[in-house]
Amino acid sequence: MTANITVLAGDYIGPEIMAAGLKVLAAVSEDQDFDYRLHEMPFGGAGIDQTGEPLPAETLKAAQQSDAVLLAAIGGPKWDGAPKTPEQGLLAIRKALNLFANIRPTEISSAMQKYSPLKNTEPVDFVIVRELTSGIYFGTPRETTDTYALDTMRYTNEEIERITRVAFDMAMKRRKHVTLVDKANVLDTSKLWRKIVAQIATEYPQVTYDTSYVDAASMKIIASPGQFDVILTENLFGDILSDEAAQTTGSLGTIPSMSRGTDGPSLYEPIHGSAPDIAGKGIADPISMIRSVAMMLTHSFNRADMATEISDAINQTVAAGIVTPDLGGQATTEEMTKTIINHIKESRHSYEPDHV
């Protein structure tokens, strides 16, 4: 069976880091009984430039027919103030593919520890499961007048139930602990979240379930992140907390993410933007894109073995100090990518039996 992967390189540094991710995918796939076909399509600003639409019809069709979608980064000053923005394409593809769950891992490996602003020695390895298609970002009514502005935070039982099951199912494959982050002492939507999540938690007796107010959780992520396994939260809180968590690793340029629904392809992307200020300089950190490829291999194609090879190679590269300027190094995107690929090849060679 051939895996069909839609590739959305996007804008500014997007094509640079996508090229790095695809080179690593090619290297780790060698002699692994993993066949794939890439479908490179315009999206975001590139889509606007080519077709006038941030999500061209042919791009959406390719994504819907694929097994997974890889996205690099979109947007930038070129399209500021334009009638249609690249970001509208991102919202549109999330809706069209029903990508209601955003999953962001936060892991500080021993190799990355020295780059983290956190000065603790406890292991850091947790996942934020964020509801992605509802809440205050999508609620109506929404309006602005001369004297006030109005946004609406709205959630249904069904929306909470489906994201909750994603979080608990993920916890069952990890350390079996879910923390719901909310503001139930103030918000009615949070009170509904507590009611629904508590009901579903009874279906997972092996999972430890607790809750935390969002302000307390934001402090705990800094002071004692090791207590978390799976953080479950709504759209707005998840947006903020996931960026905070990402920065604890030392750079936003190292964190991947996955957006998924109940069926259809999942979308994998770095959490950072298109970084127009460094585009074309060859110094963009490729780690987040490469780790997005690893997430895809694990979750869409059940090839955790290949994903582990990638992660080990990244850690070896970082431990050797071959890092891009965002981590204080001097390496280029190409140098870092080549080193990661070399570690993959060297690791495989070291396990080959002697031929006599």
Sine and cosine of phi, psi and omega as CSV:
sin_phi,cos_phi,sin_psi,cos_psi,sin_omega,cos_omega
0.00,0.00,0.71,-0.70,0.01,-1.00
-0.99,-0.15,0.78,-0.63,0.04,-1.00
-0.99,0.17,0.78,-0.63,0.04,-1.00
-0.98,-0.18,0.86,-0.52,-0.08,-1.00
-0.85,-0.53,0.86,-0.50,0.10,-1.00
-1.00,0.09,0.77,-0.64,-0.08,-1.00
-0.93,-0.38,0.86,-0.50,0.01,-1.00
-0.89,-0.46,1.00,-0.04,-0.10,-1.00
-0.95,0.31,-0.54,0.84,0.10,-1.00
0.98,0.21,-0.68,-0.73,-0.26,-0.96
-0.81,-0.59,0.34,-0.94,0.07,-1.00
0.77,0.64,-0.92,-0.39,-0.03,-1.00
-0.97,0.23,-0.10,0.99,-0.03,-1.00
-0.78,0.62,-0.82,0.57,0.01,-1.00
-0.88,0.48,-0.51,0.86,-0.01,-1.00
-0.93,0.38,-0.74,0.67,-0.03,-1.00
-0.97,0.23,-0.49,0.87,0.07,-1.00
-0.90,0.44,-0.66,0.75,0.04,-1.00
-0.86,0.52,-0.64,0.76,0.03,-1.00
-0.90,0.43,-0.71,0.70,0.00,-1.00
-0.89,0.47,-0.64,0.77,-0.02,-1.00
-0.95,0.31,-0.53,0.85,0.09,-1.00
-0.90,0.43,-0.66,0.75,0.02,-1.00
-0.93,0.37,-0.64,0.77,0.05,-1.00
-0.86,0.51,-0.68,0.73,0.01,-1.00
-0.89,0.45,-0.66,0.75,-0.03,-1.00
-0.93,0.38,-0.69,0.72,-0.07,-1.00
-0.97,0.26,-0.30,0.95,-0.02,-1.00
-1.00,0.06,-0.19,0.98,-0.04,-1.00
-0.87,0.49,0.80,-0.60,0.07,-1.00
0.85,0.53,0.55,0.84,-0.05,-1.00
-0.89,-0.47,0.21,0.98,-0.02,-1.00
0.81,0.58,0.69,0.72,0.04,-1.00
-0.75,-0.67,0.98,-0.20,0.00,-1.00
-0.99,-0.17,0.66,-0.75,0.00,-1.00
-0.56,-0.83,0.37,-0.93,0.04,-1.00
-0.78,-0.63,0.76,-0.65,0.00,-1.00
-0.99,-0.10,0.66,-0.75,0.06,-1.00
-0.84,-0.55,0.99,-0.12,-0.06,-1.00
-0.99,0.11,0.84,-0.55,-0.12,-0.99
-0.73,-0.68,0.48,-0.88,0.05,-1.00
-0.97,0.25,0.58,-0.81,-0.03,-1.00
-0.36,-0.93,0.46,-0.89,0.03,-1.00
0.94,0.35,-0.70,-0.72,0.03,-1.00
-0.87,0.48,-0.62,0.79,0.03,-1.00
-0.89,0.46,-0.59,0.81,0.05,-1.00
-0.92,0.39,-0.66,0.75,0.03,-1.00
-0.89,0.46,-0.70,0.71,-0.03,-1.00
-0.89,0.45,-0.60,0.80,-0.08,-1.00
-1.00,0.05,-0.57,0.82,-0.13,-0.99
-0.77,-0.64,-0.16,0.99,-0.08,-1.00
1.00,0.03,-0.05,1.00,-0.04,-1.00
-0.82,-0.57,0.69,-0.72,0.05,-1.00
-0.93,0.36,-0.44,0.90,0.10,-1.00
-0.81,-0.59,1.00,0.10,0.00,-1.00
-0.86,0.50,0.49,-0.87,-0.05,-1.00
-0.85,0.53,-0.64,0.77,-0.01,-1.00
-0.93,0.37,-0.55,0.84,0.05,-1.00
-0.92,0.40,-0.71,0.71,0.02,-1.00
-0.89,0.45,-0.67,0.75,0.01,-1.00
-0.87,0.49,-0.69,0.72,0.02,-1.00
-0.89,0.46,-0.67,0.75,0.00,-1.00
-0.90,0.44,-0.69,0.72,-0.02,-1.00
-0.90,0.44,-0.49,0.87,-0.04,-1.00
-1.00,-0.05,0.02,1.00,-0.06,-1.00
-1.00,-0.07,0.16,-0.99,0.08,-1.00
-1.00,-0.03,-0.36,0.93,0.03,-1.00
-0.30,-0.95,0.40,-0.92,0.02,-1.00
-0.83,-0.55,0.78,-0.63,0.11,-0.99
-0.96,-0.28,0.81,-0.58,0.02,-1.00
-0.84,-0.55,0.70,-0.71,0.01,-1.00
-1.00,-0.02,-1.00,0.08,-0.01,-1.00
-0.38,-0.92,0.54,-0.84,-0.03,-1.00
-0.74,-0.67,0.24,-0.97,0.12,-0.99
1.00,-0.08,0.05,-1.00,0.02,-1.00
0.61,-0.80,0.12,-0.99,-0.12,-0.99
-0.89,0.46,-0.38,0.92,-0.01,-1.00
-0.84,0.53,-0.50,0.87,-0.09,-1.00
-0.93,-0.37,0.20,0.98,0.06,-1.00
-0.88,0.47,0.77,-0.64,0.02,-1.00
0.98,0.18,0.03,1.00,0.02,-1.00
-0.95,0.32,0.44,-0.90,0.02,-1.00
-0.84,0.54,-0.59,0.80,0.07,-1.00
-0.83,-0.56,0.72,-0.70,-0.06,-1.00
-0.95,-0.32,0.40,-0.92,0.06,-1.00
-0.84,0.54,-0.59,0.81,-0.04,-1.00
-0.90,0.43,-0.46,0.89,0.07,-1.00
-0.90,0.44,-0.52,0.85,0.06,-1.00
-0.91,0.41,-0.60,0.80,0.00,-1.00
-0.92,0.39,-0.70,0.71,0.05,-1.00
-0.89,0.46,-0.61,0.79,-0.04,-1.00
-0.93,0.37,-0.65,0.76,-0.03,-1.00
-0.96,0.30,-0.55,0.83,0.09,-1.00
-0.87,0.49,-0.69,0.72,-0.01,-1.00
-0.93,0.37,-0.70,0.71,-0.07,-1.00
-0.91,0.41,-0.56,0.83,0.00,-1.00
-1.00,-0.09,0.05,1.00,0.01,-1.00
0.83,0.56,0.74,0.68,-0.05,-1.00
-1.00,0.03,0.99,0.15,-0.13,-0.99
-1.00,0.00,-0.17,0.99,-0.05,-1.00
-0.87,-0.50,0.85,-0.52,0.08,-1.00
-0.95,-0.30,0.78,-0.62,-0.09,-1.00
-0.86,-0.52,0.87,-0.49,0.00,-1.00
-0.84,-0.55,0.91,-0.41,0.08,-1.00
-0.99,0.16,0.59,-0.81,0.14,-0.99
-0.82,-0.57,0.93,-0.37,-0.02,-1.00
-0.70,-0.72,0.77,-0.64,0.09,-1.00
-0.93,-0.38,0.99,-0.16,0.01,-1.00
-0.96,0.27,0.19,-0.98,0.03,-1.00
-0.87,0.49,-0.55,0.84,0.02,-1.00
-0.93,0.37,-0.56,0.83,-0.04,-1.00
-1.00,0.02,-0.16,0.99,-0.12,-0.99
-0.83,0.56,-0.66,0.75,-0.07,-1.00
-0.94,0.35,-0.30,0.95,0.01,-1.00
-1.00,-0.02,-0.21,0.98,-0.04,-1.00
-0.98,0.21,0.66,-0.75,0.11,-0.99
-0.95,0.30,-0.20,0.98,0.05,-1.00
-0.98,0.20,0.73,-0.68,-0.04,-1.00
-0.96,-0.29,0.71,0.71,0.07,-1.00
-0.91,-0.41,0.25,-0.97,-0.04,-1.00
-0.93,-0.36,0.00,1.00,-0.01,-1.00
-0.96,0.28,0.50,-0.86,0.02,-1.00
-0.89,0.45,0.61,-0.80,0.06,-1.00
-0.85,-0.53,0.90,-0.43,-0.02,-1.00
-0.35,-0.94,1.00,0.01,0.03,-1.00
-0.67,-0.75,0.23,-0.97,-0.04,-1.00
-0.80,-0.61,0.70,-0.72,0.13,-0.99
-0.98,-0.19,0.84,-0.55,0.06,-1.00
-0.96,-0.27,0.95,-0.32,-0.11,-0.99
-0.94,-0.34,0.76,-0.64,0.14,-0.99
-0.93,0.37,0.74,-0.67,-0.27,-0.96
-0.91,-0.42,-0.25,0.97,-0.17,-0.99
-0.83,-0.56,0.31,0.95,0.02,-1.00
-0.58,-0.81,-0.36,-0.93,0.00,-1.00
0.98,0.19,-0.36,-0.93,-0.15,-0.99
-0.93,0.36,-0.36,0.93,0.02,-1.00
-0.95,0.31,-0.36,0.93,-0.09,-1.00
-0.84,-0.54,-0.17,0.98,-0.09,-1.00
-0.92,0.39,0.51,-0.86,0.09,-1.00
-0.78,-0.62,0.48,-0.88,0.14,0.99
-0.97,0.23,0.37,-0.93,0.07,-1.00
-0.65,-0.76,0.78,-0.63,-0.02,-1.00
-0.35,-0.94,0.36,-0.93,0.08,-1.00
-0.73,-0.68,0.75,-0.66,0.07,-1.00
-0.84,-0.55,-0.09,-1.00,0.03,-1.00
-0.94,0.35,-0.35,0.94,-0.11,-0.99
-0.88,-0.47,-0.20,0.98,0.03,-1.00
-0.32,-0.95,0.25,-0.97,0.11,-0.99
-0.76,-0.65,0.51,-0.86,-0.06,-1.00
-0.72,-0.70,0.79,-0.62,0.20,-0.98
-0.83,-0.56,0.48,-0.88,-0.06,-1.00
-0.86,-0.51,0.82,-0.57,0.12,-0.99
-0.99,-0.12,0.86,-0.51,-0.09,-1.00
-0.66,-0.75,0.70,-0.71,0.10,-0.99
-0.65,-0.76,0.59,-0.81,0.10,-1.00
-0.97,-0.24,0.32,-0.95,0.06,-1.00
-0.82,0.57,-0.69,0.72,-0.06,-1.00
-0.89,0.45,-0.66,0.75,0.00,-1.00
-0.89,0.46,-0.64,0.77,0.01,-1.00
-0.95,0.32,-0.66,0.75,-0.03,-1.00
-0.87,0.49,-0.71,0.70,-0.10,-0.99
-0.94,0.35,-0.62,0.79,0.02,-1.00
-0.96,0.29,-0.53,0.85,0.02,-1.00
-0.90,0.44,-0.66,0.75,0.00,-1.00
-0.91,0.41,-0.56,0.83,0.08,-1.00
-0.87,0.50,-0.71,0.70,-0.03,-1.00
-0.91,0.42,-0.70,0.71,-0.03,-1.00
-0.95,0.32,-0.60,0.80,0.07,-1.00
-0.89,0.45,-0.62,0.78,0.03,-1.00
-0.92,0.39,-0.65,0.76,0.01,-1.00
-0.88,0.48,-0.57,0.82,0.01,-1.00
-0.89,0.46,-0.41,0.91,0.02,-1.00
-1.00,-0.09,-0.01,1.00,-0.02,-1.00
-0.87,-0.49,-0.83,-0.56,-0.08,-1.00
-0.97,-0.22,0.21,0.98,0.15,-0.99
0.87,0.49,0.78,0.62,0.02,-1.00
-0.57,-0.82,0.84,-0.54,0.05,-1.00
-0.87,-0.48,0.75,-0.66,0.10,-1.00
-0.89,-0.45,0.88,-0.48,0.09,-1.00
-1.00,0.09,0.82,-0.57,0.03,-1.00
-0.96,-0.29,0.81,-0.58,-0.08,-1.00
-0.44,-0.90,-0.24,-0.97,0.11,-0.99
-0.67,-0.74,0.83,0.55,-0.14,-0.99
-0.94,0.35,-0.21,0.98,0.08,-1.00
-0.98,0.18,-0.09,1.00,-0.03,-1.00
-0.75,-0.66,-0.70,0.72,-0.22,-0.98
-0.99,-0.15,0.73,-0.69,0.08,-1.00
-0.91,0.41,-0.58,0.81,0.04,-1.00
-0.88,0.48,-0.62,0.78,0.03,-1.00
-0.92,0.39,-0.58,0.82,0.06,-1.00
-0.90,0.44,-0.63,0.78,0.06,-1.00
-0.91,0.42,-0.68,0.74,0.06,-1.00
-0.82,0.57,-0.73,0.68,-0.02,-1.00
-0.87,0.49,-0.66,0.75,-0.01,-1.00
-0.90,0.44,-0.76,0.65,-0.06,-1.00
-0.93,0.37,-0.71,0.70,-0.05,-1.00
-0.91,0.42,-0.63,0.77,0.03,-1.00
-0.88,0.47,-0.61,0.79,0.03,-1.00
-0.91,0.42,-0.72,0.69,-0.03,-1.00
-0.94,0.34,-0.52,0.85,0.01,-1.00
-0.85,0.52,-0.50,0.86,0.00,-1.00
-0.92,0.40,-0.33,0.94,0.03,-1.00
-0.99,0.17,-0.16,0.99,-0.03,-1.00
-0.82,-0.57,0.94,0.34,-0.08,-1.00
-0.89,0.46,-0.32,0.95,0.01,-1.00
-0.99,0.16,-0.19,0.98,-0.06,-1.00
-0.99,-0.15,0.78,-0.62,0.14,-0.99
-0.97,0.23,0.78,-0.62,-0.06,-1.00
-0.85,-0.53,0.77,-0.64,0.11,-0.99
-0.59,-0.80,0.04,-1.00,-0.06,-1.00
-0.75,-0.66,0.34,-0.94,0.05,-1.00
-0.46,-0.89,0.69,-0.73,0.14,-0.99
-0.92,0.40,0.50,-0.87,-0.11,-0.99
-0.89,0.45,-0.58,0.81,0.01,-1.00
-0.92,0.39,-0.63,0.78,0.05,-1.00
-0.93,0.37,-0.65,0.76,0.00,-1.00
-0.89,0.46,-0.61,0.79,0.00,-1.00
-0.90,0.44,-0.55,0.84,0.07,-1.00
-0.96,0.27,-0.64,0.77,-0.03,-1.00
-0.91,0.41,-0.55,0.83,0.02,-1.00
-0.87,0.50,-0.53,0.85,0.04,-1.00
-1.00,0.08,-0.72,0.69,-0.15,-0.99
-0.99,0.14,-0.57,0.82,-0.09,-1.00
-0.45,-0.89,0.91,0.42,-0.09,-1.00
-0.93,0.37,-0.32,0.95,-0.04,-1.00
-0.91,0.41,-0.25,0.97,-0.02,-1.00
-0.97,0.23,-0.23,0.97,-0.07,-1.00
-0.99,-0.11,0.56,-0.83,0.13,-0.99
-0.87,-0.50,-0.93,0.36,0.10,-1.00
-0.85,-0.53,0.86,-0.51,0.10,-1.00
-0.99,-0.16,0.82,-0.57,0.03,-1.00
-0.94,-0.33,0.78,-0.62,-0.03,-1.00
-0.37,-0.93,0.22,-0.98,-0.03,-1.00
-0.99,0.15,0.01,-1.00,-0.23,-0.97
-0.88,0.48,-0.82,0.57,-0.07,-1.00
-0.89,0.45,-0.76,0.65,-0.01,-1.00
-0.89,0.45,-0.62,0.79,-0.01,-1.00
-0.91,0.41,-0.60,0.80,0.04,-1.00
-0.86,0.51,-0.72,0.69,-0.06,-1.00
-0.96,0.28,-0.76,0.65,-0.07,-1.00
-0.91,0.42,-0.57,0.82,-0.04,-1.00
-0.94,0.35,-0.55,0.84,0.08,-1.00
-0.95,0.31,-0.63,0.78,0.07,-1.00
-0.87,0.49,-0.73,0.69,-0.02,-1.00
-0.89,0.46,-0.65,0.76,-0.01,-1.00
-0.88,0.48,-0.62,0.78,-0.05,-1.00
-0.93,0.37,-0.39,0.92,0.02,-1.00
-0.92,0.39,-0.28,0.96,0.03,-1.00
-0.99,0.16,-0.23,0.97,-0.01,-1.00
0.92,-0.39,-0.42,0.91,0.01,-1.00
-0.27,-0.96,0.68,-0.73,0.11,-0.99
-0.90,0.44,-0.32,0.95,-0.03,-1.00
-0.96,0.27,0.09,1.00,-0.04,-1.00
-0.91,-0.41,-0.04,1.00,-0.19,-0.98
-0.95,-0.30,0.80,-0.60,0.09,-1.00
-1.00,-0.05,0.09,-1.00,0.14,-0.99
-0.45,-0.89,0.30,-0.95,0.05,-1.00
-0.73,-0.68,0.69,-0.72,0.14,-0.99
-0.88,-0.47,0.76,-0.65,-0.10,-0.99
-0.61,-0.79,0.30,-0.95,0.11,-0.99
-0.87,-0.50,-0.39,-0.92,0.03,-1.00
-1.00,0.10,-0.43,0.90,0.07,-1.00
-0.46,-0.89,0.07,-1.00,-0.04,-1.00
0.99,0.13,0.01,-1.00,-0.08,-1.00
-0.95,0.30,0.53,-0.85,0.16,-0.99
-1.00,-0.06,0.38,-0.93,-0.01,-1.00
-0.91,-0.42,0.75,-0.67,-0.05,-1.00
-0.88,-0.48,0.73,-0.68,-0.07,-1.00
-0.38,-0.93,0.46,-0.89,0.19,-0.98
-0.90,0.43,0.37,-0.93,-0.02,-1.00
-1.00,0.04,-0.20,0.98,-0.08,-1.00
-1.00,0.04,0.12,-0.99,-0.01,-1.00
-1.00,-0.02,-0.28,-0.96,-0.14,-0.99
-1.00,0.05,-0.10,1.00,0.13,-0.99
0.71,0.70,0.89,0.45,-0.02,-1.00
-0.85,0.53,-0.47,0.88,-0.07,-1.00
-0.92,0.38,-0.37,0.93,0.00,-1.00
-0.89,-0.45,0.06,1.00,-0.02,-1.00
-0.87,0.49,0.70,-0.72,0.03,-1.00
1.00,0.09,-0.10,0.99,-0.02,-1.00
-1.00,-0.01,-0.18,0.98,0.04,-1.00
0.95,0.30,0.42,0.91,-0.05,-1.00
-0.85,-0.53,0.17,0.98,0.01,-1.00
-0.92,0.40,0.66,-0.75,0.03,-1.00
-0.95,0.32,0.85,-0.52,-0.02,-1.00
-1.00,0.03,-0.05,1.00,-0.16,-0.99
-0.87,0.49,-0.71,0.71,-0.06,-1.00
-0.88,0.47,-0.62,0.78,0.02,-1.00
-0.94,0.35,-0.67,0.74,0.00,-1.00
-0.91,0.41,-0.62,0.78,0.05,-1.00
-0.94,0.34,-0.48,0.88,0.10,-0.99
-0.90,0.43,-0.62,0.78,0.09,-1.00
-0.88,0.48,-0.68,0.73,0.01,-1.00
-0.89,0.45,-0.66,0.75,0.06,-1.00
-0.87,0.49,-0.66,0.75,0.02,-1.00
-0.87,0.49,-0.70,0.71,0.00,-1.00
-0.88,0.48,-0.63,0.78,-0.02,-1.00
-0.95,0.31,-0.79,0.62,-0.22,-0.98
-1.00,0.00,-0.50,0.87,0.00,-1.00
-0.99,-0.12,-0.43,0.90,-0.12,-0.99
-0.81,-0.59,0.13,0.99,0.09,-1.00
0.82,0.57,0.63,0.78,0.04,-1.00
-0.88,-0.48,0.88,0.48,0.05,-1.00
-0.89,0.46,-0.44,0.90,0.01,-1.00
-0.89,0.45,-0.69,0.72,0.03,-1.00
-0.94,0.35,-0.60,0.80,0.04,-1.00
-0.89,0.45,-0.63,0.78,0.02,-1.00
-0.90,0.43,-0.62,0.79,0.07,-1.00
-0.86,0.51,-0.67,0.74,0.01,-1.00
-0.91,0.42,-0.73,0.68,-0.02,-1.00
-0.88,0.48,-0.67,0.74,0.02,-1.00
-0.89,0.45,-0.65,0.76,-0.01,-1.00
-0.92,0.39,-0.61,0.79,0.06,-1.00
-0.89,0.46,-0.73,0.69,-0.01,-1.00
-0.88,0.47,-0.64,0.77,0.04,-1.00
-0.90,0.44,-0.65,0.76,0.00,-1.00
-0.91,0.42,-0.72,0.70,0.00,-1.00
-0.91,0.41,-0.67,0.74,0.01,-1.00
-0.87,0.49,-0.51,0.86,0.01,-1.00
-0.99,0.16,-0.04,1.00,0.04,-1.00
0.99,0.16,0.24,0.97,0.03,-1.00
-1.00,-0.01,1.00,0.05,-0.08,-1.00
-0.70,-0.71,0.37,-0.93,-0.02,-1.00
-0.99,0.15,0.17,-0.99,-0.10,-1.00
-0.85,0.53,-0.45,0.89,0.01,-1.00
-0.88,0.47,-0.39,0.92,0.06,-1.00
-0.96,-0.27,0.25,0.97,0.06,-1.00
1.00,0.06,0.17,0.99,-0.04,-1.00
-0.99,-0.15,-0.11,-0.99,-0.04,-1.00
-0.86,-0.50,0.02,1.00,-0.08,-1.00
-0.95,0.32,0.49,-0.87,0.11,-0.99
-1.00,0.02,0.19,-0.98,0.07,-1.00
-0.84,0.54,-0.70,0.72,-0.03,-1.00
-0.91,0.41,-0.68,0.74,0.00,-1.00
-0.89,0.46,-0.69,0.73,-0.01,-1.00
-0.91,0.41,-0.67,0.74,0.01,-1.00
-0.89,0.45,-0.71,0.70,0.02,-1.00
-0.88,0.48,-0.63,0.77,0.00,-1.00
-0.91,0.41,-0.67,0.75,0.04,-1.00
-0.88,0.48,-0.70,0.71,0.02,-1.00
-0.89,0.45,-0.66,0.75,0.02,-1.00
-0.88,0.48,-0.63,0.78,0.03,-1.00
-0.91,0.41,-0.60,0.80,0.06,-1.00
-0.88,0.47,-0.73,0.69,-0.02,-1.00
-0.92,0.39,-0.65,0.76,0.00,-1.00
-0.91,0.41,-0.62,0.78,0.00,-1.00
-0.90,0.44,-0.66,0.75,0.01,-1.00
-0.93,0.37,-0.64,0.76,-0.02,-1.00
-0.90,0.44,-0.58,0.81,-0.05,-1.00
-0.93,0.36,-0.32,0.95,0.01,-1.00
-0.99,-0.17,0.01,1.00,0.03,-1.00
-0.96,0.29,0.67,-0.74,0.00,-1.00
-0.95,0.31,0.47,-0.88,0.08,-1.00
-0.94,0.35,0.68,-0.74,0.03,-1.00
-0.98,-0.20,0.82,-0.57,0.00,-1.00
-0.81,-0.58,0.00,0.00,0.00,0.00
